[in-house]
Amino acid sequence: AEAIEIANDTLYGLGAGVWTRDTHQAYQISRAIKAGRVWVNCYHLYPAHAPFGGYKKSGIGRENHKMMLA
């Protein structure tokens, strides 16, 4: 609970990473973190067509959505 509070205590919430061997814990924690992207057991991997949601003051829109690539 304290780790989630620390992760969410930001104005931006651009991205976060969760490392665990417990799949239930990975799901629960990744759902609780308020960030545009939350990676589990890796970091900064995503396809170019994946949408990116603006959380908090990190911006608005879907910067990496395939419609933005055209």
Biopython code that builds the backbone (N, CA, C, O; Angstrom):
import numpy as np
from Bio.PDB.StructureBuilder import StructureBuilder

atoms = [
    (1, "ALA", "N", (0.828, -1.196, 0.000)),
    (1, "ALA", "CA", (0.000, 0.000, 0.000)),
    (1, "ALA", "C", (0.866, 1.250, 0.000)),
    (1, "ALA", "O", (0.542, 2.217, -0.690)),
    (2, "GLU", "N", (1.949, 1.255, 0.750)),
    (2, "GLU", "CA", (2.816, 2.431, 0.794)),
    (2, "GLU", "C", (3.497, 2.658, -0.555)),
    (2, "GLU", "O", (3.651, 3.801, -0.984)),
    (3, "ALA", "N", (3.903, 1.585, -1.221)),
    (3, "ALA", "CA", (4.547, 1.719, -2.530)),
    (3, "ALA", "C", (3.593, 2.325, -3.557)),
    (3, "ALA", "O", (4.013, 3.132, -4.386)),
    (4, "ILE", "N", (2.329, 1.951, -3.514)),
    (4, "ILE", "CA", (1.333, 2.508, -4.436)),
    (4, "ILE", "C", (1.117, 3.988, -4.135)),
    (4, "ILE", "O", (1.008, 4.796, -5.056)),
    (5, "GLU", "N", (1.055, 4.347, -2.861)),
    (5, "GLU", "CA", (0.917, 5.763, -2.483)),
    (5, "GLU", "C", (2.096, 6.573, -2.994)),
    (5, "GLU", "O", (1.914, 7.680, -3.501)),
    (6, "ILE", "N", (3.286, 6.044, -2.869)),
    (6, "ILE", "CA", (4.484, 6.739, -3.346)),
    (6, "ILE", "C", (4.442, 6.865, -4.866)),
    (6, "ILE", "O", (4.740, 7.931, -5.405)),
    (7, "ALA", "N", (4.078, 5.796, -5.557)),
    (7, "ALA", "CA", (4.016, 5.826, -7.019)),
    (7, "ALA", "C", (2.985, 6.830, -7.517)),
    (7, "ALA", "O", (3.199, 7.474, -8.544)),
    (8, "ASN", "N", (1.887, 6.971, -6.815)),
    (8, "ASN", "CA", (0.820, 7.880, -7.240)),
    (8, "ASN", "C", (1.017, 9.307, -6.751)),
    (8, "ASN", "O", (0.253, 10.193, -7.135)),
    (9, "ASP", "N", (2.011, 9.553, -5.921)),
    (9, "ASP", "CA", (2.256, 10.888, -5.375)),
    (9, "ASP", "C", (3.114, 11.704, -6.336)),
    (9, "ASP", "O", (4.264, 12.027, -6.037)),
    (10, "THR", "N", (2.546, 12.032, -7.488)),
    (10, "THR", "CA", (3.235, 12.795, -8.514)),
    (10, "THR", "C", (2.219, 13.612, -9.294)),
    (10, "THR", "O", (1.039, 13.263, -9.344)),
    (11, "LEU", "N", (2.673, 14.685, -9.893)),
    (11, "LEU", "CA", (1.783, 15.495, -10.728)),
    (11, "LEU", "C", (1.597, 14.889, -12.110)),
    (11, "LEU", "O", (0.650, 15.243, -12.811)),
    (12, "TYR", "N", (2.478, 13.984, -12.517)),
    (12, "TYR", "CA", (2.485, 13.535, -13.899)),
    (12, "TYR", "C", (2.004, 12.115, -14.115)),
    (12, "TYR", "O", (1.005, 11.927, -14.809)),
    (13, "GLY", "N", (2.627, 11.150, -13.586)),
    (13, "GLY", "CA", (2.187, 9.774, -13.788)),
    (13, "GLY", "C", (2.375, 9.284, -15.205)),
    (13, "GLY", "O", (1.461, 8.698, -15.786)),
    (14, "LEU", "N", (3.550, 9.513, -15.773)),
    (14, "LEU", "CA", (3.805, 9.110, -17.154)),
    (14, "LEU", "C", (3.918, 7.604, -17.304)),
    (14, "LEU", "O", (3.294, 7.028, -18.195)),
    (15, "GLY", "N", (4.690, 6.964, -16.465)),
    (15, "GLY", "CA", (4.867, 5.525, -16.565)),
    (15, "GLY", "C", (5.356, 4.953, -15.253)),
    (15, "GLY", "O", (5.875, 5.670, -14.398)),
    (16, "ALA", "N", (5.183, 3.650, -15.106)),
    (16, "ALA", "CA", (5.606, 2.968, -13.886)),
    (16, "ALA", "C", (5.961, 1.530, -14.229)),
    (16, "ALA", "O", (5.497, 0.983, -15.229)),
    (17, "GLY", "N", (6.779, 0.936, -13.398)),
    (17, "GLY", "CA", (7.145, -0.459, -13.568)),
    (17, "GLY", "C", (6.877, -1.245, -12.301)),
    (17, "GLY", "O", (7.103, -0.755, -11.194)),
    (18, "VAL", "N", (6.394, -2.466, -12.467)),
    (18, "VAL", "CA", (6.110, -3.364, -11.348)),
    (18, "VAL", "C", (6.896, -4.647, -11.585)),
    (18, "VAL", "O", (6.780, -5.264, -12.644)),
    (19, "TRP", "N", (7.687, -5.043, -10.612)),
    (19, "TRP", "CA", (8.428, -6.294, -10.712)),
    (19, "TRP", "C", (7.973, -7.223, -9.598)),
    (19, "TRP", "O", (8.074, -6.889, -8.418)),
    (20, "THR", "N", (7.468, -8.398, -9.984)),
    (20, "THR", "CA", (7.021, -9.391, -9.013)),
    (20, "THR", "C", (6.884, -10.744, -9.700)),
    (20, "THR", "O", (6.730, -10.815, -10.919)),
    (21, "ARG", "N", (6.941, -11.805, -8.919)),
    (21, "ARG", "CA", (6.687, -13.153, -9.438)),
    (21, "ARG", "C", (5.241, -13.573, -9.218)),
    (21, "ARG", "O", (4.796, -14.581, -9.768)),
    (22, "ASP", "N", (4.517, -12.820, -8.431)),
    (22, "ASP", "CA", (3.130, -13.124, -8.076)),
    (22, "ASP", "C", (2.190, -12.458, -9.084)),
    (22, "ASP", "O", (2.066, -11.233, -9.088)),
    (23, "THR", "N", (1.532, -13.238, -9.931)),
    (23, "THR", "CA", (0.687, -12.666, -10.982)),
    (23, "THR", "C", (-0.516, -11.915, -10.424)),
    (23, "THR", "O", (-0.922, -10.896, -10.984)),
    (24, "HIS", "N", (-1.085, -12.401, -9.338)),
    (24, "HIS", "CA", (-2.215, -11.692, -8.731)),
    (24, "HIS", "C", (-1.765, -10.328, -8.207)),
    (24, "HIS", "O", (-2.449, -9.323, -8.397)),
    (25, "GLN", "N", (-0.625, -10.309, -7.558)),
    (25, "GLN", "CA", (-0.088, -9.052, -7.041)),
    (25, "GLN", "C", (0.258, -8.104, -8.194)),
    (25, "GLN", "O", (0.015, -6.901, -8.098)),
    (26, "ALA", "N", (0.816, -8.629, -9.266)),
    (26, "ALA", "CA", (1.137, -7.799, -10.429)),
    (26, "ALA", "C", (-0.116, -7.136, -10.981)),
    (26, "ALA", "O", (-0.098, -5.950, -11.310)),
    (27, "TYR", "N", (-1.191, -7.884, -11.082)),
    (27, "TYR", "CA", (-2.451, -7.343, -11.586)),
    (27, "TYR", "C", (-2.998, -6.271, -10.647)),
    (27, "TYR", "O", (-3.362, -5.182, -11.091)),
    (28, "GLN", "N", (-3.056, -6.576, -9.360)),
    (28, "GLN", "CA", (-3.621, -5.638, -8.385)),
    (28, "GLN", "C", (-2.821, -4.332, -8.324)),
    (28, "GLN", "O", (-3.399, -3.245, -8.318)),
    (29, "ILE", "N", (-1.521, -4.444, -8.281)),
    (29, "ILE", "CA", (-0.680, -3.256, -8.169)),
    (29, "ILE", "C", (-0.727, -2.439, -9.450)),
    (29, "ILE", "O", (-0.845, -1.215, -9.396)),
    (30, "SER", "N", (-0.638, -3.093, -10.595)),
    (30, "SER", "CA", (-0.650, -2.346, -11.854)),
    (30, "SER", "C", (-1.974, -1.626, -12.070)),
    (30, "SER", "O", (-1.994, -0.556, -12.679)),
    (31, "ARG", "N", (-3.077, -2.183, -11.589)),
    (31, "ARG", "CA", (-4.379, -1.514, -11.694)),
    (31, "ARG", "C", (-4.487, -0.334, -10.735)),
    (31, "ARG", "O", (-5.226, 0.613, -11.005)),
    (32, "ALA", "N", (-3.766, -0.378, -9.627)),
    (32, "ALA", "CA", (-3.857, 0.677, -8.616)),
    (32, "ALA", "C", (-2.986, 1.891, -8.938)),
    (32, "ALA", "O", (-3.243, 2.988, -8.443)),
    (33, "ILE", "N", (-1.967, 1.700, -9.756)),
    (33, "ILE", "CA", (-1.072, 2.805, -10.089)),
    (33, "ILE", "C", (-1.713, 3.669, -11.164)),
    (33, "ILE", "O", (-2.181, 3.161, -12.184)),
    (34, "LYS", "N", (-1.733, 4.969, -10.933)),
    (34, "LYS", "CA", (-2.321, 5.928, -11.867)),
    (34, "LYS", "C", (-1.223, 6.485, -12.762)),
    (34, "LYS", "O", (-0.581, 7.483, -12.436)),
    (35, "ALA", "N", (-1.020, 5.821, -13.895)),
    (35, "ALA", "CA", (0.012, 6.245, -14.834)),
    (35, "ALA", "C", (-0.440, 5.932, -16.252)),
    (35, "ALA", "O", (-1.295, 5.073, -16.471)),
    (36, "GLY", "N", (0.136, 6.630, -17.198)),
    (36, "GLY", "CA", (-0.203, 6.413, -18.599)),
    (36, "GLY", "C", (0.113, 5.000, -19.057)),
    (36, "GLY", "O", (-0.644, 4.405, -19.824)),
    (37, "ARG", "N", (1.218, 4.471, -18.591)),
    (37, "ARG", "CA", (1.603, 3.089, -18.875)),
    (37, "ARG", "C", (2.148, 2.465, -17.602)),
    (37, "ARG", "O", (2.854, 3.109, -16.826)),
    (38, "VAL", "N", (1.809, 1.206, -17.404)),
    (38, "VAL", "CA", (2.387, 0.448, -16.297)),
    (38, "VAL", "C", (2.917, -0.852, -16.884)),
    (38, "VAL", "O", (2.152, -1.673, -17.388)),
    (39, "TRP", "N", (4.225, -1.031, -16.816)),
    (39, "TRP", "CA", (4.851, -2.248, -17.318)),
    (39, "TRP", "C", (5.011, -3.238, -16.176)),
    (39, "TRP", "O", (5.230, -2.841, -15.032)),
    (40, "VAL", "N", (4.903, -4.521, -16.483)),
    (40, "VAL", "CA", (5.085, -5.572, -15.486)),
    (40, "VAL", "C", (6.267, -6.430, -15.918)),
    (40, "VAL", "O", (6.268, -7.011, -17.004)),
    (41, "ASN", "N", (7.264, -6.499, -15.058)),
    (41, "ASN", "CA", (8.480, -7.294, -15.264)),
    (41, "ASN", "C", (9.248, -6.908, -16.524)),
    (41, "ASN", "O", (9.964, -7.731, -17.095)),
    (42, "CYS", "N", (9.102, -5.670, -16.953)),
    (42, "CYS", "CA", (9.876, -5.094, -18.047)),
    (42, "CYS", "C", (9.680, -3.587, -17.948)),
    (42, "CYS", "O", (8.955, -3.113, -17.073)),
    (43, "TYR", "N", (10.317, -2.833, -18.833)),
    (43, "TYR", "CA", (10.109, -1.393, -18.800)),
    (43, "TYR", "C", (10.299, -0.812, -20.189)),
    (43, "TYR", "O", (11.244, -1.158, -20.898)),
    (44, "HIS", "N", (9.412, 0.055, -20.561)),
    (44, "HIS", "CA", (9.460, 0.845, -21.788)),
    (44, "HIS", "C", (9.314, 0.016, -23.064)),
    (44, "HIS", "O", (9.896, 0.368, -24.090)),
    (45, "LEU", "N", (8.562, -1.063, -23.021)),
    (45, "LEU", "CA", (8.279, -1.853, -24.212)),
    (45, "LEU", "C", (6.818, -1.670, -24.590)),
    (45, "LEU", "O", (5.930, -1.941, -23.782)),
    (46, "TYR", "N", (6.560, -1.214, -25.813)),
    (46, "TYR", "CA", (5.185, -1.107, -26.297)),
    (46, "TYR", "C", (5.204, -0.911, -27.805)),
    (46, "TYR", "O", (6.136, -0.314, -28.342)),
    (47, "PRO", "N", (4.184, -1.408, -28.487)),
    (47, "PRO", "CA", (4.109, -1.221, -29.935)),
    (47, "PRO", "C", (3.739, 0.224, -30.275)),
    (47, "PRO", "O", (3.077, 0.900, -29.488)),
    (48, "ALA", "N", (4.162, 0.687, -31.434)),
    (48, "ALA", "CA", (3.915, 2.067, -31.854)),
    (48, "ALA", "C", (2.430, 2.382, -31.981)),
    (48, "ALA", "O", (2.035, 3.538, -31.829)),
    (49, "HIS", "N", (1.604, 1.385, -32.255)),
    (49, "HIS", "CA", (0.172, 1.642, -32.446)),
    (49, "HIS", "C", (-0.621, 1.628, -31.141)),
    (49, "HIS", "O", (-1.835, 1.833, -31.160)),
    (50, "ALA", "N", (0.038, 1.392, -30.017)),
    (50, "ALA", "CA", (-0.674, 1.345, -28.739)),
    (50, "ALA", "C", (-1.037, 2.759, -28.285)),
    (50, "ALA", "O", (-0.192, 3.652, -28.342)),
    (51, "PRO", "N", (-2.267, 2.981, -27.839)),
    (51, "PRO", "CA", (-2.649, 4.314, -27.374)),
    (51, "PRO", "C", (-1.971, 4.655, -26.057)),
    (51, "PRO", "O", (-1.658, 3.776, -25.254)),
    (52, "PHE", "N", (-1.753, 5.933, -25.853)),
    (52, "PHE", "CA", (-1.165, 6.417, -24.608)),
    (52, "PHE", "C", (-2.129, 7.403, -23.983)),
    (52, "PHE", "O", (-2.472, 8.416, -24.593)),
    (53, "GLY", "N", (-2.564, 7.115, -22.784)),
    (53, "GLY", "CA", (-3.519, 8.011, -22.127)),
    (53, "GLY", "C", (-2.817, 9.045, -21.279)),
    (53, "GLY", "O", (-1.882, 8.725, -20.545)),
    (54, "GLY", "N", (-3.258, 10.266, -21.375)),
    (54, "GLY", "CA", (-2.700, 11.322, -20.544)),
    (54, "GLY", "C", (-3.279, 11.249, -19.139)),
    (54, "GLY", "O", (-4.475, 11.470, -18.950)),
    (55, "TYR", "N", (-2.460, 10.949, -18.174)),
    (55, "TYR", "CA", (-2.872, 10.919, -16.772)),
    (55, "TYR", "C", (-2.380, 12.178, -16.089)),
    (55, "TYR", "O", (-1.308, 12.695, -16.403)),
    (56, "LYS", "N", (-3.163, 12.655, -15.169)),
    (56, "LYS", "CA", (-2.805, 13.796, -14.331)),
    (56, "LYS", "C", (-2.358, 14.961, -15.205)),
    (56, "LYS", "O", (-3.048, 15.296, -16.169)),
    (57, "LYS", "N", (-1.229, 15.586, -14.899)),
    (57, "LYS", "CA", (-0.755, 16.740, -15.665)),
    (57, "LYS", "C", (0.262, 16.336, -16.731)),
    (57, "LYS", "O", (1.058, 17.164, -17.175)),
    (58, "SER", "N", (0.239, 15.068, -17.143)),
    (58, "SER", "CA", (1.198, 14.590, -18.137)),
    (58, "SER", "C", (0.759, 14.907, -19.554)),
    (58, "SER", "O", (1.481, 14.586, -20.498)),
    (59, "GLY", "N", (-0.374, 15.515, -19.733)),
    (59, "GLY", "CA", (-0.842, 15.849, -21.065)),
    (59, "GLY", "C", (-2.192, 15.229, -21.334)),
    (59, "GLY", "O", (-2.745, 14.511, -20.500)),
    (60, "ILE", "N", (-2.711, 15.516, -22.504)),
    (60, "ILE", "CA", (-4.008, 14.989, -22.891)),
    (60, "ILE", "C", (-3.875, 14.250, -24.204)),
    (60, "ILE", "O", (-2.876, 14.406, -24.907)),
    (61, "GLY", "N", (-4.860, 13.454, -24.541)),
    (61, "GLY", "CA", (-4.865, 12.793, -25.838)),
    (61, "GLY", "C", (-4.257, 11.411, -25.831)),
    (61, "GLY", "O", (-4.020, 10.804, -24.787)),
    (62, "ARG", "N", (-4.019, 10.946, -27.019)),
    (62, "ARG", "CA", (-3.473, 9.611, -27.243)),
    (62, "ARG", "C", (-2.268, 9.739, -28.162)),
    (62, "ARG", "O", (-2.352, 9.424, -29.349)),
    (63, "GLU", "N", (-1.139, 10.205, -27.614)),
    (63, "GLU", "CA", (0.017, 10.565, -28.423)),
    (63, "GLU", "C", (0.546, 9.467, -29.328)),
    (63, "GLU", "O", (0.994, 9.760, -30.436)),
    (64, "ASN", "N", (0.511, 8.242, -28.907)),
    (64, "ASN", "CA", (1.102, 7.171, -29.704)),
    (64, "ASN", "C", (0.074, 6.324, -30.438)),
    (64, "ASN", "O", (0.402, 5.235, -30.908)),
    (65, "HIS", "N", (-1.142, 6.791, -30.547)),
    (65, "HIS", "CA", (-2.169, 6.018, -31.233)),
    (65, "HIS", "C", (-1.892, 6.007, -32.732)),
    (65, "HIS", "O", (-1.306, 6.954, -33.257)),
    (66, "LYS", "N", (-2.308, 4.940, -33.433)),
    (66, "LYS", "CA", (-2.024, 4.806, -34.861)),
    (66, "LYS", "C", (-2.599, 5.956, -35.678)),
    (66, "LYS", "O", (-2.053, 6.285, -36.731)),
    (67, "MET", "N", (-3.690, 6.579, -35.221)),
    (67, "MET", "CA", (-4.240, 7.719, -35.953)),
    (67, "MET", "C", (-3.274, 8.905, -35.913)),
    (67, "MET", "O", (-3.273, 9.733, -36.823)),
    (68, "MET", "N", (-2.461, 8.991, -34.876)),
    (68, "MET", "CA", (-1.507, 10.087, -34.763)),
    (68, "MET", "C", (-0.283, 9.861, -35.639)),
    (68, "MET", "O", (0.470, 10.801, -35.895)),
    (69, "LEU", "N", (-0.067, 8.634, -36.104)),
    (69, "LEU", "CA", (1.095, 8.327, -36.930)),
    (69, "LEU", "C", (0.871, 8.658, -38.396)),
    (69, "LEU", "O", (1.833, 8.721, -39.162)),
    (70, "ALA", "N", (-0.378, 8.871, -38.807)),
    (70, "ALA", "CA", (-0.696, 9.138, -40.219)),
    (70, "ALA", "C", (-0.322, 10.546, -40.622)),
    (70, "ALA", "O", (-0.523, 10.932, -41.774)),
]
sb = StructureBuilder()
sb.init_structure("model")
sb.init_model(0)
sb.init_chain("A")
sb.init_seg("    ")
for serial, (resi, resn, name, xyz) in enumerate(atoms, 1):
    if name == "N":
        sb.init_residue(resn, " ", resi, " ")
    sb.init_atom(name, np.array(xyz, "f"), 0.0, 1.0, " ", f" {name:<3s}", serial, name[0])
structure = sb.get_structure()
